[in-house]
Amino acid sequence: PDSLHVFDGRSTGRTIKPSPENTDRNLPFAQIFIPDGLDKTFAQIKGKAIEQKIHHRFTALRKFTDWLKKHWNITSEQYTILD
């Protein structure tokens, strides 16, 4: 490749003490992280629309798809991640 591009995403919030009933070895951080402005952990949030607005992975992926559309002239019809 001619250059390297990095697309980051951030979620701000707080962590809570893990409890036995909300422990998942596959997603340990999701069980203890509460995003700013909400009263539920990532694991408790239901609904893809909410998650896409606040989750760091979706934020980074959105930046990447926006970059693809701009620099590669890809339209939404050709590339539909998160649209």
All heavy atoms as an XYZ file, in Angstrom:
686
protein
N       0.824     -1.210      0.000
C       0.000      0.000      0.000
C       0.857      1.259      0.000
O       1.960      1.257      0.520
C      -0.818     -0.105      1.267
C      -0.219     -1.194      2.089
C       0.658     -2.006      1.189
N       0.325      2.307     -0.563
C       1.029      3.581     -0.628
C       1.104      4.268      0.729
O       2.044      4.989      1.013
C       0.344      4.523     -1.612
C       0.448      4.015     -3.040
O       1.349      3.200     -3.312
O      -0.377      4.417     -3.864
N       0.080      4.071      1.554
C       0.059      4.723      2.852
C      -0.787      3.900      3.826
O      -1.543      3.028      3.432
C      -0.495      6.140      2.740
O      -1.810      6.106      2.238
N      -0.647      4.230      5.076
C      -1.380      3.546      6.126
C      -2.406      4.500      6.711
O      -2.099      5.665      6.984
C      -0.407      3.097      7.224
C      -1.022      2.497      8.476
C      -1.646      1.146      8.160
C       0.042      2.344      9.551
N      -3.616      4.028      6.884
C      -4.683      4.835      7.485
C      -5.180      4.116      8.731
O      -5.404      2.908      8.705
C      -5.840      5.037      6.512
C      -5.456      5.775      5.283
N      -5.378      7.143      5.241
C      -5.081      5.338      4.068
C      -4.987      7.517      4.036
N      -4.798      6.435      3.311
N      -5.363      4.864      9.803
C      -5.853      4.307     11.050
C      -7.184      4.982     11.371
O      -7.300      6.207     11.306
C      -4.848      4.542     12.201
C      -5.405      4.045     13.515
C      -3.518      3.879     11.886
N      -8.167      4.193     11.728
C      -9.488      4.706     12.059
C      -9.801      4.277     13.489
O      -9.933      3.095     13.764
C     -10.529      4.153     11.079
C     -10.189      4.457      9.653
C      -9.466      3.553      8.897
C     -10.554      5.662      9.083
C      -9.123      3.838      7.585
C     -10.217      5.959      7.770
C      -9.501      5.045      7.026
N      -9.870      5.255     14.381
C     -10.090      4.916     15.780
C     -11.493      5.283     16.225
O     -12.174      6.073     15.595
C      -9.054      5.595     16.678
C      -9.248      7.099     16.769
O      -9.844      7.687     15.844
O      -8.811      7.695     17.748
N     -11.897      4.660     17.288
C     -13.184      4.958     17.895
C     -13.009      4.969     19.401
O     -12.171      4.250     19.939
N     -13.764      5.802     20.074
C     -13.643      5.903     21.523
C     -15.032      5.908     22.158
O     -15.963      6.468     21.600
C     -12.927      7.182     21.930
C     -11.498      7.217     21.457
C     -10.863      8.566     21.737
N      -9.596      8.644     21.057
C      -8.429      8.478     21.662
N      -8.380      8.262     22.946
N      -7.312      8.553     20.986
N     -15.100      5.302     23.311
C     -16.306      5.328     24.121
C     -15.914      5.844     25.494
O     -14.989      5.323     26.108
C     -16.904      3.925     24.256
O     -17.320      3.436     23.025
N     -16.605      6.844     25.953
C     -16.322      7.366     27.287
C     -17.403      6.886     28.249
O     -18.558      6.682     27.861
C     -16.265      8.903     27.298
O     -17.505      9.417     26.809
C     -15.126      9.412     26.440
N     -17.008      6.688     29.475
C     -17.956      6.211     30.474
C     -17.240      5.806     31.739
O     -16.155      6.292     32.030
N     -17.834      4.867     32.449
C     -17.266      4.426     33.715
C     -17.378      2.910     33.821
O     -18.152      2.292     33.098
C     -17.975      5.092     34.886
C     -19.452      4.780     34.955
C     -20.149      5.620     36.030
N     -21.586      5.476     35.945
C     -22.300      4.588     36.633
N     -21.705      3.776     37.482
N     -23.607      4.514     36.496
N     -16.605      2.356     34.715
C     -16.672      0.919     34.952
C     -17.327      0.653     36.303
O     -17.297      1.499     37.196
C     -15.274      0.268     34.938
O     -14.446      0.916     35.896
C     -14.639      0.366     33.564
N     -17.939     -0.508     36.393
C     -18.550     -0.932     37.645
C     -17.892     -2.235     38.088
O     -17.242     -2.913     37.292
C     -20.072     -1.130     37.506
C     -20.388     -2.190     36.439
C     -20.752      0.189     37.194
C     -21.847     -2.593     36.382
N     -18.074     -2.553     39.340
C     -17.524     -3.798     39.872
C     -18.303     -4.971     39.273
O     -19.538     -4.962     39.266
C     -17.641     -3.802     41.386
C     -17.015     -4.996     42.044
C     -17.107     -4.883     43.551
C     -16.456     -6.100     44.177
N     -16.500     -6.029     45.638
N     -17.597     -5.970     38.756
C     -18.307     -7.116     38.186
C     -19.056     -7.896     39.258
O     -18.617     -7.972     40.401
C     -17.205     -7.970     37.573
C     -15.927     -7.421     38.038
C     -16.163     -6.093     38.667
N     -20.182     -8.436     38.875
C     -20.949     -9.284     39.787
C     -21.091    -10.666     39.157
O     -20.985    -10.808     37.942
C     -22.317     -8.668     40.067
O     -23.060     -8.583     38.884
N     -21.328    -11.682     39.967
C     -21.401    -13.048     39.425
C     -22.460    -13.220     38.335
O     -22.259    -13.967     37.381
C     -21.749    -13.900     40.647
C     -21.326    -13.094     41.818
C     -21.463    -11.660     41.404
N     -23.581    -12.509     38.439
C     -24.649    -12.686     37.452
C     -24.386    -11.970     36.127
O     -25.051    -12.225     35.149
C     -26.015    -12.269     38.006
C     -26.144    -10.806     38.380
C     -25.723    -10.497     39.811
O     -25.329    -11.406     40.546
O     -25.776     -9.312     40.166
N     -23.445    -11.058     36.081
C     -23.169    -10.384     34.815
C     -21.729    -10.621     34.354
O     -21.064     -9.714     33.886
C     -23.489     -8.881     34.888
C     -22.529     -8.120     35.777
O     -21.721     -8.695     36.477
N     -22.625     -6.800     35.737
N     -21.291    -11.847     34.469
C     -19.950    -12.198     34.035
C     -20.029    -13.052     32.784
O     -20.718    -14.053     32.748
C     -19.189    -12.959     35.139
O     -19.149    -12.129     36.300
C     -17.781    -13.275     34.708
N     -19.355    -12.622     31.757
C     -19.298    -13.353     30.492
C     -17.839    -13.370     30.069
O     -17.255    -12.322     29.796
C     -20.166    -12.662     29.444
C     -20.180    -13.364     28.108
O     -19.337    -14.265     27.871
O     -21.035    -13.017     27.282
N     -17.251    -14.536     29.991
C     -15.834    -14.638     29.636
C     -15.551    -14.154     28.219
O     -14.445    -13.733     27.917
C     -15.349    -16.070     29.787
C     -15.245    -16.496     31.209
C     -14.726    -17.885     31.304
N     -14.380    -18.144     32.687
C     -13.528    -19.047     33.057
N     -12.931    -19.808     32.181
N     -13.257    -19.213     34.329
N     -16.536    -14.209     27.348
C     -16.333    -13.779     25.967
C     -16.329    -12.259     25.825
O     -15.675    -11.722     24.944
C     -17.405    -14.377     25.057
C     -17.308    -15.882     24.989
O     -16.218    -16.440     24.965
N     -18.444    -16.541     24.979
N     -17.075    -11.579     26.661
C     -17.166    -10.117     26.589
C     -17.017     -9.499     27.983
O     -17.927     -8.836     28.477
C     -18.513     -9.697     25.991
C     -18.791    -10.154     24.566
C     -20.239     -9.915     24.219
C     -17.881     -9.437     23.598
N     -15.882     -9.679     28.619
C     -15.763     -9.198     30.004
C     -15.890     -7.684     30.146
O     -16.486     -7.198     31.101
C     -14.386     -9.686     30.441
C     -13.629     -9.886     29.170
C     -14.656    -10.290     28.147
N     -15.357     -6.931     29.206
C     -15.416     -5.472     29.319
C     -16.844     -4.967     29.147
O     -17.272     -4.032     29.818
C     -14.486     -4.830     28.281
C     -14.373     -3.344     28.442
C     -13.704     -2.794     29.523
C     -14.945     -2.487     27.521
C     -13.604     -1.419     29.683
C     -14.849     -1.112     27.669
C     -14.176     -0.581     28.756
N     -17.610     -5.587     28.257
C     -19.000     -5.177     28.023
C     -19.850     -5.328     29.277
O     -20.841     -4.619     29.450
C     -19.602     -5.982     26.881
N     -19.463     -6.224     30.156
C     -20.223     -6.487     31.374
C     -20.013     -5.425     32.453
O     -20.823     -5.313     33.371
C     -19.830     -7.855     31.956
C     -19.925     -8.986     30.987
C     -21.330     -9.236     30.490
O     -22.284     -9.208     31.260
N     -21.471     -9.456     29.206
N     -18.922     -4.670     32.351
C     -18.602     -3.718     33.425
C     -18.524     -2.266     32.977
O     -18.310     -1.385     33.790
C     -17.282     -4.102     34.126
C     -16.107     -4.033     33.158
C     -17.392     -5.472     34.775
C     -14.748     -4.100     33.823
N     -18.713     -1.989     31.677
C     -18.564     -0.626     31.174
C     -19.920      0.013     30.921
O     -20.746     -0.519     30.177
C     -17.749     -0.607     29.883
C     -17.458      0.780     29.389
C     -16.467      1.551     29.978
C     -18.187      1.327     28.354
C     -16.206      2.843     29.535
C     -17.931      2.617     27.894
C     -16.935      3.370     28.496
N     -20.160      1.169     31.539
C     -21.382      1.946     31.329
C     -21.014      3.217     30.581
O     -20.281      4.059     31.094
C     -22.065      2.296     32.667
C     -22.454      1.018     33.408
C     -23.276      3.191     32.431
C     -23.067      1.257     34.764
N     -21.502      3.375     29.342
C     -21.198      4.578     28.557
C     -21.806      5.830     29.190
O     -22.854      5.765     29.835
C     -21.856      4.298     27.197
C     -22.118      2.832     27.167
C     -22.305      2.422     28.588
N     -21.151      6.956     28.992
C     -21.666      8.242     29.475
C     -23.091      8.454     28.980
O     -23.408      8.166     27.827
C     -20.786      9.396     28.982
C     -19.485      9.506     29.747
O     -19.371      8.905     30.832
O     -18.571     10.200     29.248
N     -23.930      8.964     29.861
C     -25.300      9.290     29.504
C     -26.271      8.122     29.608
O     -27.468      8.299     29.379
N     -25.773      6.939     29.940
C     -26.650      5.776     30.069
C     -26.520      5.171     31.458
O     -25.575      5.459     32.189
C     -26.304      4.730     29.013
C     -26.501      5.166     27.565
C     -26.025      4.082     26.606
C     -27.962      5.480     27.289
N     -27.462      4.319     31.802
C     -27.407      3.652     33.101
C     -27.291      2.140     32.951
O     -27.518      1.401     33.904
C     -28.621      4.019     33.951
C     -29.934      3.623     33.300
O     -29.919      3.155     32.143
O     -30.983      3.784     33.943
N     -26.941      1.676     31.762
C     -26.773      0.249     31.492
C     -25.387     -0.011     30.916
O     -24.802      0.852     30.269
C     -27.815     -0.226     30.481
C     -29.233     -0.148     30.972
C     -30.178     -0.653     29.919
C     -31.612     -0.577     30.433
N     -32.550     -1.084     29.443
N     -24.895     -1.228     31.141
C     -23.614     -1.618     30.561
C     -23.798     -1.895     29.073
O     -24.922     -2.062     28.586
C     -23.061     -2.890     31.235
O     -23.940     -3.982     30.951
C     -22.890     -2.711     32.726
N     -22.679     -1.976     28.344
C     -22.749     -2.343     26.932
C     -23.497     -3.659     26.756
O     -24.272     -3.825     25.830
C     -21.350     -2.490     26.333
C     -20.792     -1.232     25.744
C     -19.459     -0.914     25.922
C     -21.564     -0.366     24.998
C     -18.920      0.234     25.369
C     -21.040      0.780     24.442
C     -19.711      1.080     24.629
N     -23.258     -4.612     27.644
C     -23.906     -5.921     27.532
C     -25.419     -5.839     27.729
O     -26.155     -6.653     27.186
C     -23.301     -6.883     28.547
N     -25.884     -4.864     28.481
C     -27.316     -4.728     28.752
C     -28.051     -3.894     27.715
O     -29.282     -3.931     27.665
C     -27.520     -4.096     30.130
C     -27.016     -4.949     31.263
C     -27.002     -4.187     32.575
O     -26.676     -2.992     32.613
N     -27.338     -4.864     33.659
N     -27.327     -3.162     26.897
C     -27.960     -2.303     25.905
C     -28.573     -3.168     24.807
O     -27.923     -4.030     24.237
C     -26.943     -1.315     25.298
C     -26.453     -0.355     26.362
C     -27.556     -0.561     24.126
C     -25.306      0.509     25.912
N     -29.828     -2.922     24.547
C     -30.529     -3.647     23.485
C     -30.816     -2.677     22.348
O     -31.213     -1.551     22.564
C     -31.848     -4.231     23.998
C     -31.692     -5.120     25.204
C     -30.931     -6.370     24.877
C     -30.849     -7.263     26.101
N     -29.720     -8.119     26.128
N     -30.585     -3.116     21.156
C     -30.877     -2.277     20.002
C     -29.627     -1.841     19.283
O     -28.775     -1.169     19.839
N     -29.525     -2.255     18.050
C     -28.348     -1.952     17.247
C     -28.194     -0.452     17.001
O     -27.092      0.063     16.935
C     -28.441     -2.706     15.922
C     -27.123     -2.954     15.276
C     -27.280     -3.895     14.108
C     -25.967     -4.589     13.896
N     -26.057     -5.706     12.995
N     -29.300      0.270     16.870
C     -29.226      1.706     16.584
C     -28.516      2.453     17.704
O     -27.693      3.330     17.449
C     -30.628      2.276     16.375
N     -28.808      2.124     18.944
C     -28.145      2.776     20.075
C     -26.676      2.389     20.103
O     -25.796      3.233     20.253
C     -28.815      2.383     21.410
C     -30.239      2.927     21.460
C     -28.004      2.888     22.594
C     -31.043      2.421     22.628
N     -26.412      1.109     19.948
C     -25.038      0.628     20.020
C     -24.170      1.258     18.939
O     -23.029      1.623     19.181
C     -25.018     -0.897     19.898
C     -23.680     -1.490     20.229
C     -23.697     -3.010     20.233
O     -24.773     -3.605     20.236
O     -22.602     -3.579     20.224
N     -24.709      1.418     17.747
C     -23.927      1.994     16.653
C     -23.546      3.437     16.912
O     -22.556      3.922     16.403
C     -24.692      1.890     15.334
C     -24.729      0.488     14.787
C     -25.476      0.396     13.475
O     -26.061      1.363     13.014
N     -25.459     -0.765     12.893
N     -24.306      4.138     17.701
C     -24.005      5.540     17.992
C     -22.928      5.702     19.060
O     -22.262      6.719     19.110
C     -25.270      6.268     18.443
C     -26.268      6.454     17.334
C     -27.494      7.177     17.823
C     -28.497      7.319     16.701
N     -29.722      7.961     17.141
N     -22.759      4.703     19.931
C     -21.872      4.899     21.075
C     -20.692      3.950     21.149
O     -19.729      4.228     21.838
C     -22.658      4.809     22.397
C     -23.296      3.429     22.558
C     -23.692      5.911     22.490
C     -23.947      3.205     23.904
N     -20.747      2.827     20.469
C     -19.697      1.816     20.623
C     -18.451      2.187     19.835
O     -18.524      2.609     18.685
C     -20.213      0.448     20.182
C     -19.438     -0.682     20.751
N     -18.223     -1.061     20.261
C     -19.700     -1.507     21.795
C     -17.765     -2.079     20.963
N     -18.647     -2.374     21.903
N     -17.279      2.023     20.435
C     -16.026      2.431     19.804
C     -15.749      1.678     18.505
O     -15.205      2.248     17.564
C     -14.864      2.265     20.785
C     -14.667      0.865     21.277
N     -15.457      0.311     22.261
C     -13.782     -0.072     20.922
C     -15.055     -0.920     22.500
N     -14.040     -1.185     21.700
N     -16.125      0.426     18.408
C     -15.886     -0.318     17.165
C     -16.735      0.223     16.025
O     -16.263      0.359     14.897
C     -16.172     -1.798     17.385
C     -15.144     -2.465     18.264
C     -15.396     -3.958     18.357
N     -14.531     -4.540     19.341
C     -14.938     -4.985     20.526
N     -16.209     -4.928     20.857
N     -14.075     -5.498     21.371
N     -17.991      0.550     16.312
C     -18.852      1.109     15.277
C     -18.385      2.501     14.854
O     -18.463      2.865     13.687
C     -20.310      1.153     15.746
C     -20.974     -0.188     15.732
C     -21.216     -0.855     16.913
C     -21.345     -0.792     14.542
C     -21.826     -2.098     16.912
C     -21.957     -2.036     14.531
C     -22.199     -2.690     15.715
N     -17.884      3.271     15.817
C     -17.366      4.603     15.491
C     -16.184      4.499     14.536
O     -16.110      5.217     13.540
C     -16.940      5.348     16.771
O     -18.044      5.404     17.669
C     -16.466      6.755     16.467
N     -15.268      3.591     14.805
C     -14.110      3.390     13.924
C     -14.552      2.868     12.560
O     -14.043      3.307     11.523
C     -13.121      2.427     14.565
N     -15.505      1.943     12.553
C     -15.986      1.400     11.289
C     -16.691      2.468     10.456
O     -16.545      2.519      9.233
C     -16.924      0.222     11.547
C     -17.357     -0.573     10.331
C     -16.163     -1.090      9.539
C     -18.252     -1.725     10.761
N     -17.425      3.349     11.106
C     -18.088      4.459     10.395
C     -17.051      5.373      9.749
O     -17.193      5.786      8.602
C     -18.978      5.241     11.356
C     -19.530      6.542     10.794
C     -20.343      6.379      9.536
N     -21.638      5.795      9.855
C     -22.485      5.344      8.941
N     -22.188      5.422      7.671
N     -23.624      4.819      9.293
N     -15.981      5.684     10.477
C     -14.915      6.522      9.905
C     -14.293      5.843      8.691
O     -14.002      6.493      7.686
C     -13.839      6.815     10.955
C     -14.293      7.747     12.051
C     -13.196      7.929     13.080
C     -13.626      8.804     14.225
N     -12.559      8.973     15.229
N     -14.102      4.528      8.785
C     -13.526      3.777      7.671
C     -14.453      3.786      6.454
O     -14.012      4.043      5.335
C     -13.242      2.335      8.103
C     -12.838      1.431      6.971
C     -11.663      1.651      6.273
C     -13.636      0.358      6.618
C     -11.296      0.822      5.227
C     -13.276     -0.469      5.577
C     -12.101     -0.242      4.880
N     -15.736      3.543      6.660
C     -16.663      3.529      5.516
C     -16.801      4.922      4.900
O     -16.901      5.050      3.679
C     -18.051      2.980      5.899
O     -18.595      3.742      6.965
C     -17.963      1.519      6.302
N     -16.789      5.961      5.733
C     -16.827      7.328      5.192
C     -15.593      7.595      4.336
O     -15.679      8.204      3.271
C     -16.916      8.363      6.317
C     -18.264      8.370      7.012
O     -19.229      7.775      6.484
O     -18.354      8.966      8.104
N     -14.434      7.144      4.799
C     -13.192      7.310      4.041
C     -13.261      6.542      2.719
O     -12.873      7.064      1.666
C     -12.007      6.848      4.875
C     -10.684      6.996      4.190
C      -9.893      8.109      4.162
C     -10.015      6.012      3.391
N      -8.767      7.869      3.412
C      -8.826      6.582      2.924
C     -10.320      4.702      3.046
C      -7.934      5.892      2.125
C      -9.431      4.005      2.238
C      -8.251      4.603      1.790
N     -13.749      5.310      2.767
C     -13.885      4.514      1.543
C     -14.764      5.215      0.522
O     -14.424      5.283     -0.660
C     -14.520      3.152      1.856
C     -13.621      1.999      2.189
C     -14.457      0.757      2.453
C     -12.600      1.722      1.118
N     -15.880      5.707      0.969
C     -16.822      6.385      0.065
C     -16.189      7.622     -0.559
O     -16.400      7.902     -1.737
C     -18.097      6.756      0.814
C     -18.925      5.550      1.183
C     -20.091      5.932      2.084
C     -20.825      4.710      2.562
N     -21.887      5.035      3.501
N     -15.422      8.350      0.230
C     -14.807      9.586     -0.268
C     -13.635      9.318     -1.215
O     -13.524      9.917     -2.272
C     -14.335     10.436      0.914
C     -13.693     11.730      0.506
C     -13.282     12.544      1.710
C     -12.601     13.832      1.289
N     -12.157     14.612      2.441
N     -12.745      8.411     -0.817
C     -11.504      8.222     -1.566
C     -11.574      7.150     -2.641
O     -10.713      7.111     -3.525
C     -10.351      7.924     -0.598
C     -10.058      9.073      0.316
N      -9.350     10.181     -0.082
C     -10.404      9.305      1.601
C      -9.263     11.037      0.910
N      -9.905     10.532      1.947
N     -12.537      6.289     -2.573
C     -12.656      5.227     -3.567
C     -13.933      5.384     -4.393
O     -14.277      4.513     -5.179
C     -12.627      3.867     -2.886
C     -11.272      3.509     -2.358
C     -10.561      4.170     -1.401
C     -10.453      2.431     -2.767
N      -9.362      3.554     -1.178
C      -9.275      2.476     -2.005
C     -10.608      1.412     -3.698
C      -8.254      1.559     -2.149
C      -9.592      0.484     -3.825
C      -8.431      0.564     -3.062
N     -14.655      6.472     -4.159
C     -15.890      6.744     -4.889
C     -16.875      5.587     -4.825
O     -17.502      5.225     -5.815
C     -15.600      7.111     -6.351
C     -14.819      8.394     -6.463
O     -15.091      9.350     -5.742
N     -13.831      8.414     -7.332
N     -16.992      5.013     -3.653
C     -17.925      3.915     -3.440
C     -19.233      4.503     -2.930
O     -19.253      5.292     -1.990
C     -17.362      2.896     -2.437
C     -16.111      2.240     -3.034
C     -18.401      1.858     -2.057
C     -15.404      1.309     -2.095
N     -20.338      4.116     -3.544
C     -21.639      4.619     -3.136
C     -22.270      3.689     -2.108
O     -21.841      2.551     -1.926
C     -22.586      4.727     -4.345
O     -22.815      3.405     -4.850
C     -21.992      5.606     -5.431
N     -23.307      4.165     -1.459
C     -24.001      3.362     -0.474
C     -24.570      2.086     -1.085
O     -24.687      1.069     -0.411
C     -25.119      4.160      0.176
O     -24.579      5.216      0.925
N     -24.964      2.141     -2.339
C     -25.530      0.958     -2.988
C     -24.478     -0.128     -3.172
O     -24.768     -1.311     -3.164
C     -26.111      1.313     -4.372
C     -27.342      2.214     -4.306
C     -27.000      3.675     -4.062
O     -25.926      4.132     -4.479
O     -27.829      4.351     -3.427
N     -23.222      0.275     -3.316
C     -22.150     -0.695     -3.516
C     -21.600     -1.212     -2.195
O     -21.085     -2.321     -2.122
C     -20.994     -0.046     -4.304
C     -21.386      0.342     -5.706
C     -20.307      1.224     -6.328
O     -19.869      2.194     -5.732
N     -19.916      0.881     -7.535
N     -21.691     -0.417     -1.167
C     -21.045     -0.742      0.095
C     -21.986     -0.304      1.218
O     -22.134      0.876      1.452
C     -19.712      0.008      0.181
C     -18.729     -0.605      1.118
C     -17.923     -1.659      0.705
C     -18.586     -0.136      2.408
C     -16.998     -2.213      1.575
C     -17.675     -0.685      3.279
C     -16.891     -1.725      2.863
O     -15.983     -2.288      3.720
N     -22.591     -1.228      1.911
C     -23.660     -0.859      2.824
C     -23.377     -1.139      4.301
O     -24.284     -1.327      5.075
C     -24.972     -1.573      2.448
O     -24.736     -2.975      2.460
C     -25.466     -1.119      1.092
N     -22.148     -1.180      4.720
C     -21.859     -1.362      6.146
C     -22.389     -0.164      6.920
O     -22.062      0.977      6.622
C     -20.347     -1.518      6.404
C     -19.870     -2.838      5.839
C     -20.044     -1.445      7.905
C     -18.387     -3.075      6.023
N     -23.229     -0.433      7.860
C     -23.808      0.561      8.786
C     -24.735      1.581      8.135
O     -25.153      2.505      8.792
C     -22.690      1.308      9.541
C     -21.781      0.460     10.395
C     -20.729      1.335     11.044
C     -22.549     -0.304     11.458
N     -25.060      1.428      6.909
C     -26.014      2.371      6.295
C     -27.431      1.935      6.551
O     -27.742      0.850      6.798
C     -25.781      2.477      4.787
C     -24.576      3.371      4.488
O     -24.187      4.171      5.358
O     -24.048      3.258      3.385
